[in-house]
């Protein structure tokens, strides 16, 4: 790394200035005194206001998801205590859900209960009302208080303290064994097990981008797992190192086990091949192609590019708002009417932005001016309801496309392992390894599909 020093009073050189000690090329650079270190932020503050860089704390031009806690949600939905009667939703929620006072009490005493009342509701009350329908996620959602009351042996305070004591004893024994140079023979304690209702325990946070609302919850059927953890598919040689491990999993009749091999690839993300030992001449194949998995993304890209290319027209007295670029395109007849102005498209506005590298301060000033000129239009376009709906439809389509592929893979497993004499047979899924360097702008989807396939199938099969 190169050390840069800066003088306490830096000056901005002007192009073409003469300097006896420096050549013409070096006169365009900042000259700092050697050994004097200062942060770039302090240097930027010393620049004149007309050339000072502007830092915008946003990722691109679109709206990002904002996190809200239950405490921050109360004044938004119920309003202030003095203006609760005139608040647009405060009086309605006070009659249908709870009052502001009750919401404050729930936020302080019951973790996640307020979000459960707002977005999930009581399961028994909804079941008795024929006009209401609860989603599968809602039927499986619960709160921390319900978990501790319904399963105290798993989530109660006594069970938690006992587990922490056992875990502390394990760490002490392991450290003592390491200090003596021995091998620790004690296994870590298992998490408390027991019957429980539901699968998701709501937290006291939600996030939204203005169109979608996502509740954050804990999956109580799985232990905590890092987001950076790789897919937990064990190698075949590690899962079955000897014959005894195979017998423990499939029994002594392991020769009758159906085998489903999965070959990952670049063009074909996953190729399933089902083999049944009882039917050696029957082979069931299924190809999950990259083009099918990419079809929602490409459709979204075509729709977005079509919106970006259209040129809206407004009247001479009309005002320019970001909504004019996302509304329906004006036909050619109305566009040629007198006193009508045709605006540039979003694609043309993006092309007008200069490069992020500037040779002189003059080009920097011009680039900053152009950026402020088009920033409102671009931010309004990418944060509009139309773009958010397109993005949400793409997300749903991607999930549906993967679900269709996983369902087809499960049909291959079912067809390969079904038997007329037995209601259930063992099946072994062998997923191959592969690393492909694509030469196109479309990345290979074999790894992402493998992770999604494992996540879905692990709920139904013993993996």
C-alpha positions as CSV (number, residue, x, y, z in Angstrom):
1,X,0.0,0.0,0.0
2,X,1.3,3.4,-0.9
3,X,1.5,6.0,1.9
4,X,0.0,9.4,1.0
5,X,0.7,12.5,3.0
6,X,-1.3,15.7,2.8
7,X,-0.5,19.2,3.7
8,X,-2.6,21.0,6.3
9,X,-3.7,23.5,3.6
10,X,-4.2,21.6,0.3
11,X,-4.8,23.6,-2.8
12,X,-6.6,22.6,-5.9
13,X,-4.4,23.0,-8.9
14,X,-5.8,24.6,-12.0
15,X,-5.1,23.1,-15.4
16,X,-2.4,24.9,-17.3
17,X,-0.8,26.4,-14.2
18,X,2.9,27.0,-14.4
19,X,5.2,25.5,-11.8
20,X,8.9,25.8,-11.9
21,X,9.6,22.6,-9.8
22,X,6.9,20.3,-11.3
23,X,6.4,19.2,-14.8
24,X,3.1,19.7,-16.7
25,X,1.7,16.2,-15.9
26,X,2.4,16.4,-12.2
27,X,0.7,19.8,-11.9
28,X,-2.7,18.2,-12.3
29,X,-2.2,16.1,-9.2
30,X,-2.7,16.9,-5.5
31,X,0.7,17.5,-3.7
32,X,0.8,16.5,-0.1
33,X,3.6,17.0,2.4
34,X,5.4,13.7,3.1
35,X,4.7,12.1,6.4
36,X,1.5,14.1,7.2
37,X,-1.4,11.6,7.3
38,X,-5.0,12.8,7.2
39,X,-8.3,11.2,6.3
40,X,-9.9,11.7,2.9
41,X,-13.0,12.8,4.6
42,X,-11.3,15.8,6.2
43,X,-9.7,16.6,2.8
44,X,-13.1,16.6,1.1
45,X,-14.5,18.9,3.7
46,X,-11.7,21.4,3.0
47,X,-12.7,21.6,-0.7
48,X,-15.0,24.4,-1.9
49,X,-18.7,23.6,-1.8
50,X,-19.1,23.8,-5.6
51,X,-16.6,21.0,-6.2
52,X,-17.1,19.0,-3.0
53,X,-18.3,15.4,-3.7
54,X,-21.8,14.5,-2.7
55,X,-22.3,11.1,-0.9
56,X,-25.7,9.5,-1.3
57,X,-26.3,6.6,1.2
58,X,-28.5,4.5,-1.2
59,X,-27.8,1.3,-3.2
60,X,-28.7,2.3,-6.7
61,X,-31.9,4.2,-7.5
62,X,-34.5,1.8,-6.2
63,X,-36.1,1.6,-2.7
64,X,-34.5,-0.8,-0.3
65,X,-36.2,-2.8,2.5
66,X,-36.6,-0.8,5.7
67,X,-36.6,-2.6,9.0
68,X,-39.4,-1.8,11.6
69,X,-39.7,-3.0,15.1
70,X,-42.9,-3.3,17.0
71,X,-42.0,-0.2,19.0
72,X,-41.5,1.8,15.8
73,X,-44.7,0.4,14.2
74,X,-47.0,1.6,16.9
75,X,-46.8,5.3,16.2
76,X,-47.2,4.6,12.5
77,X,-50.3,2.5,12.7
78,X,-52.0,4.0,15.8
79,X,-50.6,7.5,15.7
80,X,-49.7,9.7,18.6
81,X,-51.8,9.5,21.8
82,X,-53.2,13.0,21.3
83,X,-54.1,12.5,17.7
84,X,-55.3,8.9,17.8
85,X,-58.9,9.8,17.1
86,X,-58.0,11.6,13.9
87,X,-55.5,9.1,12.7
88,X,-56.6,7.2,9.5
89,X,-55.9,3.7,11.0
90,X,-55.7,4.3,14.7
91,X,-59.4,4.2,15.5
92,X,-60.0,1.2,13.2
93,X,-57.2,-0.9,14.8
94,X,-58.5,0.1,18.2
95,X,-61.8,-1.5,17.4
96,X,-60.6,-4.5,15.4
97,X,-57.2,-5.5,16.9
98,X,-56.4,-3.6,20.1
99,X,-56.0,-0.1,21.5
100,X,-52.8,1.8,21.5
101,X,-52.4,1.2,25.3
102,X,-52.8,-2.5,24.8
103,X,-50.3,-2.4,21.9
104,X,-47.7,-0.7,24.1
105,X,-48.3,-3.4,26.8
106,X,-47.9,-6.2,24.3
107,X,-44.7,-4.7,22.8
108,X,-43.1,-4.5,26.3
109,X,-44.2,-7.9,27.7
110,X,-45.0,-10.3,24.8
111,X,-42.3,-10.8,22.1
112,X,-43.9,-10.9,18.7
113,X,-47.5,-11.0,19.8
114,X,-48.4,-7.7,18.3
115,X,-47.2,-8.7,14.8
116,X,-49.1,-12.0,15.3
117,X,-52.3,-10.2,16.0
118,X,-51.9,-7.8,13.1
119,X,-50.8,-10.2,10.3
120,X,-51.7,-13.7,11.5
121,X,-54.6,-13.7,13.8
122,X,-56.1,-16.3,16.1
123,X,-56.2,-19.7,14.5
124,X,-59.5,-20.9,16.1
125,X,-61.3,-17.6,15.4
126,X,-60.4,-17.7,11.7
127,X,-61.4,-21.3,11.4
128,X,-64.9,-20.6,12.7
129,X,-65.4,-17.7,10.3
130,X,-66.3,-19.0,6.8
131,X,-65.3,-15.7,5.2
132,X,-61.7,-15.8,6.4
133,X,-58.9,-18.0,5.1
134,X,-55.5,-18.5,6.7
135,X,-52.4,-19.4,4.8
136,X,-50.2,-22.3,5.5
137,X,-47.5,-20.0,6.9
138,X,-50.1,-18.4,9.2
139,X,-51.3,-21.8,10.5
140,X,-47.7,-22.7,11.4
141,X,-46.7,-19.3,12.9
142,X,-46.7,-18.9,16.7
143,X,-45.0,-16.7,19.3
144,X,-42.4,-17.2,22.0
145,X,-44.9,-17.1,24.8
146,X,-47.0,-19.8,23.2
147,X,-44.0,-22.0,22.8
148,X,-43.0,-21.7,26.4
149,X,-46.6,-22.5,27.5
150,X,-47.3,-25.3,25.1
151,X,-43.8,-27.0,25.3
152,X,-42.2,-26.0,28.6
153,X,-39.9,-29.1,28.5
154,X,-38.3,-27.7,25.3
155,X,-38.6,-23.9,25.5
156,X,-39.2,-23.3,29.2
157,X,-36.7,-21.6,31.5
158,X,-35.8,-24.8,33.4
159,X,-35.0,-26.7,30.2
160,X,-32.9,-23.8,29.0
161,X,-30.9,-23.6,32.2
162,X,-30.4,-27.4,32.2
163,X,-29.1,-27.3,28.7
164,X,-26.7,-24.4,29.5
165,X,-25.4,-26.3,32.5
166,X,-24.8,-29.4,30.4
167,X,-23.1,-27.3,27.7
168,X,-20.9,-25.5,30.2
169,X,-19.9,-28.9,31.7
170,X,-19.0,-30.2,28.2
171,X,-16.8,-27.2,27.4
172,X,-15.0,-27.6,30.8
173,X,-14.3,-31.3,30.2
174,X,-13.1,-30.6,26.7
175,X,-10.7,-27.9,27.8
176,X,-9.4,-30.0,30.6
177,X,-8.8,-32.9,28.2
178,X,-7.0,-30.6,25.8
179,X,-4.8,-29.3,28.6
180,X,-3.8,-32.8,29.6
181,X,-3.2,-33.8,25.9
182,X,-6.0,-36.4,26.0
183,X,-9.0,-36.9,23.7
184,X,-12.3,-35.7,25.0
185,X,-14.7,-38.7,25.2
186,X,-17.8,-36.6,26.1
187,X,-20.2,-35.6,23.4
188,X,-21.9,-32.2,23.3
189,X,-25.4,-32.2,24.8
190,X,-28.4,-32.5,22.5
191,X,-31.0,-29.8,22.3
192,X,-34.2,-30.4,24.3
193,X,-36.7,-32.4,22.3
194,X,-40.5,-32.6,22.6
195,X,-43.8,-32.1,21.0
196,X,-44.5,-28.6,19.7
197,X,-47.1,-26.8,17.7
198,X,-46.2,-24.7,14.8
199,X,-42.9,-24.2,12.9
200,X,-42.2,-20.4,12.9
201,X,-41.8,-18.2,16.0
202,X,-42.3,-14.6,15.1
203,X,-39.7,-12.0,16.1
204,X,-40.6,-8.4,16.9
205,X,-39.4,-7.1,13.5
206,X,-40.8,-6.8,10.0
207,X,-39.4,-5.2,6.8
208,X,-41.0,-3.5,3.9
209,X,-40.1,-1.7,0.7
210,X,-43.5,0.1,0.4
211,X,-45.2,-2.8,-1.5
212,X,-44.2,-6.0,0.2
213,X,-44.3,-6.7,4.0
214,X,-42.1,-9.6,5.2
215,X,-42.3,-10.9,8.8
216,X,-39.1,-12.1,10.3
217,X,-39.4,-15.4,12.2
218,X,-37.3,-18.2,13.6
219,X,-37.6,-21.7,12.2
220,X,-37.9,-23.8,15.3
221,X,-37.5,-27.1,13.5
222,X,-33.9,-26.4,12.6
223,X,-30.9,-25.4,14.7
224,X,-29.3,-22.1,14.1
225,X,-27.3,-22.1,10.8
226,X,-25.1,-19.4,9.4
227,X,-26.2,-17.8,6.1
228,X,-22.7,-18.5,4.7
229,X,-22.9,-22.2,5.5
230,X,-22.6,-24.4,2.4
231,X,-25.3,-27.0,1.5
232,X,-25.1,-29.8,4.0
233,X,-24.9,-32.7,1.5
234,X,-22.3,-35.1,2.8
235,X,-19.9,-36.9,0.6
236,X,-20.8,-40.5,-0.3
237,X,-17.5,-41.8,1.2
238,X,-18.1,-40.0,4.4
239,X,-21.8,-40.9,4.8
240,X,-21.2,-44.6,4.0
241,X,-17.5,-45.4,4.8
242,X,-18.2,-49.1,5.3
243,X,-20.8,-51.8,5.0
244,X,-22.0,-51.4,8.5
245,X,-23.1,-47.8,7.9
246,X,-25.0,-48.9,4.8
247,X,-26.8,-51.6,6.8
248,X,-27.7,-49.2,9.6
249,X,-29.3,-46.8,7.1
250,X,-31.0,-49.2,4.6
251,X,-31.1,-52.5,6.5
252,X,-29.8,-55.9,5.3
253,X,-31.9,-55.7,2.1
254,X,-29.9,-52.7,0.8
255,X,-29.4,-54.4,-2.6
256,X,-33.1,-53.6,-3.2
257,X,-32.6,-49.8,-2.7
258,X,-33.6,-47.5,-5.6
259,X,-30.8,-45.1,-6.8
260,X,-31.4,-41.7,-8.2
261,X,-28.3,-40.1,-9.7
262,X,-28.1,-36.3,-10.3
263,X,-25.6,-35.0,-12.8
264,X,-25.2,-31.2,-12.6
265,X,-24.2,-29.2,-15.7
266,X,-24.1,-25.8,-17.3
267,X,-26.8,-26.0,-19.9
268,X,-28.8,-28.7,-18.0
269,X,-28.6,-27.5,-14.4
270,X,-29.6,-31.0,-13.1
271,X,-30.1,-34.3,-14.9
272,X,-32.0,-36.9,-12.8
273,X,-31.7,-40.6,-13.6
274,X,-33.8,-43.1,-11.6
275,X,-32.7,-46.8,-11.5
276,X,-34.8,-49.6,-10.0
277,X,-32.9,-52.9,-9.2
278,X,-36.1,-54.8,-9.7
279,X,-36.5,-53.4,-13.2
280,X,-33.1,-53.2,-14.7
281,X,-34.4,-52.3,-18.2
282,X,-36.3,-49.3,-16.9
283,X,-34.6,-45.9,-16.6
284,X,-36.4,-42.7,-15.7
285,X,-34.8,-39.4,-16.8
286,X,-35.6,-35.8,-16.0
287,X,-33.7,-32.8,-17.3
288,X,-33.9,-29.4,-15.5
289,X,-32.6,-27.0,-18.1
290,X,-31.0,-23.6,-17.3
291,X,-33.3,-21.9,-19.9
292,X,-36.4,-23.0,-17.9
293,X,-34.9,-21.7,-14.6
294,X,-33.9,-18.4,-16.3
295,X,-37.2,-17.8,-18.1
296,X,-38.7,-15.6,-15.3
297,X,-35.6,-13.5,-15.1
298,X,-35.4,-13.0,-18.9
299,X,-39.2,-12.2,-19.0
300,X,-38.6,-9.6,-16.2
301,X,-35.7,-8.1,-18.1
302,X,-37.7,-7.8,-21.3
303,X,-40.6,-6.1,-19.5
304,X,-38.2,-3.7,-17.7
305,X,-36.4,-2.8,-21.0
306,X,-39.7,-2.1,-22.7
307,X,-40.6,0.4,-20.0
308,X,-37.2,2.0,-20.1
309,X,-37.4,2.5,-23.9
310,X,-40.8,4.2,-24.1
311,X,-40.9,8.0,-24.4
312,X,-43.8,9.6,-22.5
313,X,-45.6,12.7,-23.8
314,X,-47.1,15.4,-21.6
315,X,-48.8,18.7,-22.3
316,X,-46.8,21.9,-22.2
317,X,-48.6,23.0,-19.1
318,X,-48.3,19.6,-17.3
319,X,-45.8,18.8,-14.6
320,X,-43.1,16.2,-15.0
321,X,-43.4,13.4,-12.3
322,X,-41.6,10.1,-12.2
323,X,-45.0,8.3,-12.7
324,X,-45.1,9.4,-16.4
325,X,-42.4,6.8,-17.3
326,X,-44.3,3.9,-15.8
327,X,-47.8,4.6,-17.0
328,X,-49.2,3.3,-20.3
329,X,-47.5,4.6,-23.4
330,X,-49.3,7.4,-25.2
331,X,-50.4,6.4,-28.7
332,X,-48.9,8.0,-31.8
333,X,-51.9,10.2,-32.5
334,X,-52.0,12.0,-29.1
335,X,-48.2,12.3,-29.2
336,X,-48.4,14.5,-32.4
337,X,-51.0,16.8,-31.0
338,X,-49.9,20.5,-30.7
339,X,-48.5,21.8,-27.4
340,X,-47.3,18.3,-26.5
341,X,-43.8,17.7,-25.2
342,X,-42.0,14.3,-25.7
343,X,-39.7,13.4,-22.8
344,X,-36.6,11.3,-23.1
345,X,-36.8,7.7,-22.1
346,X,-35.2,6.2,-19.0
347,X,-32.7,4.5,-21.2
348,X,-31.6,7.8,-22.7
349,X,-31.4,9.4,-19.2
350,X,-29.1,6.6,-18.0
351,X,-26.9,6.9,-21.1
352,X,-26.5,10.6,-20.5
353,X,-24.8,9.9,-17.2
354,X,-21.0,10.4,-17.5
355,X,-18.3,7.9,-16.5
356,X,-17.4,7.7,-12.8
357,X,-13.8,8.7,-13.6
358,X,-13.1,12.4,-14.2
359,X,-10.0,13.9,-15.7
360,X,-10.5,17.4,-14.5
361,X,-12.5,19.3,-12.0
362,X,-14.6,20.8,-14.8
363,X,-15.8,17.4,-16.0
364,X,-16.5,16.5,-12.5
365,X,-18.7,19.5,-12.0
366,X,-20.6,18.8,-15.2
367,X,-21.1,15.1,-14.3
368,X,-22.4,16.1,-10.9
369,X,-24.8,18.5,-12.4
370,X,-26.1,15.9,-14.9
371,X,-26.5,13.4,-12.0
372,X,-28.7,15.8,-10.0
373,X,-30.6,16.5,-13.2
374,X,-31.7,12.9,-13.8
375,X,-31.6,11.6,-10.2
376,X,-35.3,12.3,-9.4
377,X,-36.6,10.7,-12.6
378,X,-34.4,7.5,-12.2
379,X,-35.2,7.1,-8.5
380,X,-38.9,7.6,-9.1
381,X,-38.9,5.0,-11.9
382,X,-37.0,2.3,-10.1
383,X,-38.9,2.9,-6.8
384,X,-42.4,3.0,-8.5
385,X,-45.1,0.6,-7.8
386,X,-45.0,-0.8,-11.3
387,X,-41.3,-1.8,-10.9
388,X,-41.9,-3.2,-7.4
389,X,-44.8,-5.4,-8.8
390,X,-42.5,-6.6,-11.6
391,X,-39.8,-7.5,-9.2
392,X,-42.3,-9.3,-6.9
393,X,-43.8,-11.2,-9.9
394,X,-40.3,-12.3,-10.9
395,X,-39.6,-13.5,-7.4
396,X,-42.8,-15.6,-7.3
397,X,-42.1,-17.0,-10.8
398,X,-38.6,-18.0,-9.9
399,X,-39.9,-19.8,-6.9
400,X,-42.6,-21.5,-8.9
401,X,-40.2,-22.6,-11.6
402,X,-37.9,-24.2,-9.0
403,X,-40.9,-25.9,-7.3
404,X,-42.0,-27.4,-10.6
405,X,-38.5,-28.8,-11.1
406,X,-38.3,-30.2,-7.5
407,X,-41.8,-31.7,-7.9
408,X,-40.6,-33.5,-11.1
409,X,-37.6,-34.8,-9.3
410,X,-39.8,-36.2,-6.5
411,X,-41.9,-37.9,-9.1
412,X,-38.7,-39.5,-10.5
413,X,-37.9,-40.7,-7.0
414,X,-41.5,-42.0,-6.4
415,X,-41.6,-43.8,-9.8
416,X,-38.2,-45.4,-9.2
417,X,-38.9,-46.7,-5.7
418,X,-42.6,-47.6,-5.9
419,X,-43.5,-51.3,-5.5
420,X,-46.7,-53.3,-5.7
421,X,-45.8,-55.5,-2.7
422,X,-44.5,-52.8,-0.3
423,X,-45.9,-49.4,0.6
424,X,-42.5,-47.9,1.0
425,X,-39.0,-48.5,-0.2
426,X,-35.7,-47.0,0.4
427,X,-34.2,-44.6,-2.2
428,X,-30.6,-43.2,-2.4
429,X,-30.1,-39.8,-4.1
430,X,-26.5,-39.3,-5.3
431,X,-25.8,-35.7,-6.3
432,X,-22.7,-35.2,-8.4
433,X,-20.1,-32.4,-8.0
434,X,-19.2,-29.9,-10.7
435,X,-17.7,-26.5,-11.3
436,X,-18.5,-24.9,-14.6
437,X,-17.0,-21.7,-16.0
438,X,-19.7,-20.3,-18.3
439,X,-18.7,-18.2,-21.3
440,X,-22.0,-16.3,-21.4
441,X,-23.4,-13.5,-19.3
442,X,-25.8,-16.1,-17.7
443,X,-24.3,-17.8,-14.6
444,X,-24.6,-21.5,-14.2
445,X,-27.5,-22.4,-11.9
446,X,-26.4,-25.9,-10.8
447,X,-25.2,-24.8,-7.3
448,X,-28.3,-22.6,-6.5
449,X,-30.7,-25.3,-7.7
450,X,-28.8,-27.9,-5.6
451,X,-29.2,-25.8,-2.5
452,X,-32.9,-25.3,-3.2
453,X,-33.4,-29.0,-4.0
454,X,-31.8,-30.0,-0.7
455,X,-33.8,-27.5,1.3
456,X,-37.1,-28.8,-0.1
457,X,-36.4,-32.5,-0.2
458,X,-34.9,-32.6,3.3
459,X,-38.4,-31.9,4.7
460,X,-39.8,-35.1,3.1
461,X,-36.9,-37.5,3.0
462,X,-34.3,-38.6,5.5
463,X,-31.1,-36.9,4.4
